[in-house]
């Protein structure tokens, strides 16, 4: 993953992604992403019991950069606090999946 800081008056995110692809890497732009304050709330589908909740929470807490993880079966939501310098939303979603 990469976080790119740029001047919107000079270049746009799609052009940056295009340059990265020209170098032989995959790149997509995260729409409406203005940086992170280190908190994330996700809807988690497919949980059926407390064991699912525990499995997700314990797996997240093992990952570098995760500071706090709380998953609620009743609301199907996960509340996560993380260090944006270490990890990000894409990694967290992949770990949950």
C-alpha positions as CSV (number, residue, x, y, z in Angstrom):
1,X,0.0,0.0,0.0
2,X,1.1,3.6,-0.5
3,X,-0.1,6.9,0.7
4,X,0.7,9.7,-1.8
5,X,0.6,13.3,-0.9
6,X,0.3,15.6,-3.9
7,X,-0.7,19.1,-5.0
8,X,-4.1,19.0,-6.6
9,X,-3.2,22.1,-8.6
10,X,-0.5,20.1,-10.4
11,X,-1.8,16.5,-10.7
12,X,-4.9,14.5,-9.9
13,X,-5.1,11.1,-8.1
14,X,-6.1,9.2,-11.3
15,X,-2.9,10.4,-13.1
16,X,-0.8,9.3,-10.2
17,X,-2.3,5.8,-10.3
18,X,-1.7,5.7,-14.0
19,X,2.0,6.5,-13.5
20,X,2.3,3.7,-11.0
21,X,0.6,1.3,-13.4
22,X,3.0,2.3,-16.1
23,X,5.8,1.2,-13.8
24,X,4.3,-2.3,-13.7
25,X,2.4,-2.1,-10.4
26,X,-1.3,-2.2,-9.6
27,X,-2.8,1.0,-8.3
28,X,-6.3,2.2,-7.5
29,X,-7.5,5.4,-6.0
30,X,-9.5,5.2,-2.8
31,X,-12.5,7.5,-3.4
32,X,-13.4,10.1,-0.7
33,X,-10.4,9.2,1.3
34,X,-9.0,12.3,3.1
35,X,-6.5,10.5,5.3
36,X,-7.2,8.8,8.5
37,X,-7.6,9.7,12.2
38,X,-6.9,6.0,13.1
39,X,-10.5,5.0,13.7
40,X,-12.6,2.7,11.5
41,X,-16.2,1.5,11.8
42,X,-17.1,-1.4,9.5
43,X,-20.2,-3.5,8.9
44,X,-19.3,-7.2,9.2
45,X,-21.6,-9.7,7.6
46,X,-21.7,-13.4,8.1
47,X,-21.2,-13.6,11.8
48,X,-23.4,-16.2,13.5
49,X,-22.2,-16.5,17.1
50,X,-19.9,-15.2,19.8
51,X,-17.2,-17.4,18.5
52,X,-17.2,-15.4,15.3
53,X,-16.8,-12.2,17.2
54,X,-14.0,-13.5,19.3
55,X,-12.2,-14.9,16.2
56,X,-12.3,-11.5,14.4
57,X,-11.3,-9.5,17.5
58,X,-8.4,-11.8,18.4
59,X,-7.1,-12.0,14.9
60,X,-7.2,-8.2,14.5
61,X,-5.4,-7.7,17.9
62,X,-2.5,-9.9,16.7
63,X,-1.8,-7.6,13.7
64,X,0.8,-4.8,13.8
65,X,-0.7,-1.4,14.2
66,X,-4.1,-2.5,15.7
67,X,-4.6,-0.7,19.0
68,X,-8.2,-1.7,19.7
69,X,-10.9,-3.9,18.2
70,X,-14.4,-4.4,19.3
71,X,-17.0,-6.4,17.3
72,X,-20.7,-6.5,18.1
73,X,-22.8,-9.4,16.9
74,X,-26.1,-7.7,17.5
75,X,-25.3,-4.7,15.2
76,X,-22.8,-6.5,12.9
77,X,-20.3,-3.7,13.4
78,X,-16.6,-3.6,14.2
79,X,-15.0,-0.5,15.8
80,X,-11.3,-0.5,15.3
81,X,-8.5,1.9,16.4
82,X,-5.2,1.6,14.5
83,X,-2.0,3.4,13.9
84,X,-2.3,4.9,10.4
85,X,1.5,5.0,10.1
86,X,1.6,1.1,10.3
87,X,-1.6,-0.1,8.7
88,X,-4.8,1.1,7.0
89,X,-8.4,0.3,6.1
90,X,-7.6,-2.0,3.2
91,X,-5.4,-4.3,5.4
92,X,-8.0,-4.3,8.2
93,X,-10.8,-5.4,5.8
94,X,-8.5,-8.1,4.3
95,X,-7.8,-9.5,7.8
96,X,-11.5,-9.6,8.6
97,X,-12.3,-11.3,5.3
